[in-house]
């Protein structure tokens, strides 16, 4: 029995996260041929474009990034500029309405047109899906479209969140999205996924949990040292983390630590986290 579109989206994201680019290309191609939601198509084209880029297929990578931009997917603008030094203006919709309506504002942000009616779709699954053995990161949170008023020319601090709890990932993501000078580079549920994502998203700073499956925070720091990765790391601590654990992380290269947010965190608690992250602007 053939996999459903939903399951294939799960597998495509898992293949991409694990660096299996040829498999990801095949799966995203099938999704693109069947899906009809502009937002999901934008992400699928962008991730297939990244996979083509990583396998050395320049022409197909550029074509996919451009298509993702046409669908209003903001991250593809950065990818196209960073990897190929190309600035691209989204194509206007055809008179028949066959393409999504997308415009670029004067400040460089993407403005979605209102004339494209919503269509029923099977969305990319969220990271909290219990049946998914390799949970992908939420589409709208991980690569947000710049809100109105945010200038594309202003430097934002990009943050990679490495945390196995979907609740904490989302709490941290919300804090970052509430601050225009911060942006989510990516999210990862453990150190293994984070190491695969770093070359793809190139964050300014990493928020790192201590206890995670497959590769915890301490092992991640050791692996970063072996690979020569010198991105600043801020540990996410709780009352259960010992002074020895925190000391070990700092001795392995972590810059500092902050207390992990929870559902009871105050506005001041969230401000402290945002202020810490701002320090890592290049």
Helices and strands as residue ranges (DSSP letters): H 5-17, H 21-34, H 38-54, H 58-70, H 74-84, E 102-104, E 110-112, H 139-142, E 157-162, H 166-177, E 182-188, H 191-201, E 205-209, H 217-227, E 232-237, H 243-251, E 256-259, H 267-278
